[in-house]
């Protein structure tokens, strides 16, 4: 993560540190999203993750418990509120999440569903939701199917240009 992005989101307020001591990477990921950072997915193992006997997350048997899920949602809401305040982002910015979706070069169906759910829960009125839903669907189709088609065409053009030069 680049230093300017970290400088925007850290340090976390003291009252949040206890909530996030076992999942501090989530603070960085969510904070980077709200700070406007561009993220990329690398499909490679770049770190080793050692699970030890006192690991607070990997050994947690309560993760599937509804009470634990509810408490996690409260902690997430508190983090998002603090990050929005720290970054001076109005609450209405969630209504523009469909625009953030367009910054993902090749969104997965899982990402599409996450943004769709966010839009339905926190989006604008019905007209705004409809317009934003159209943006999500259009970008998913364009990025997944049309981009792959264009790359194939570009490759063919490049290959034919090389043949002509030789």
Buried (B, 14 or more C-beta within 10 A) or exposed (E): EEEEBBEBBEEBEEEBEEBBEEBEEEBBEBBBBBBEBEEEEEEEEEEEEEEEEEEEEEEEEEEEEEEEEEEBEEBBEBBBEBBBEBBEBEEEBBBBBBEBBBEBEEBEEEBBEBBBEBBEEBBBEEEBBEEBBEBBEEBBEEBBEEEEEEEEEEEEEEEEEEEEEE
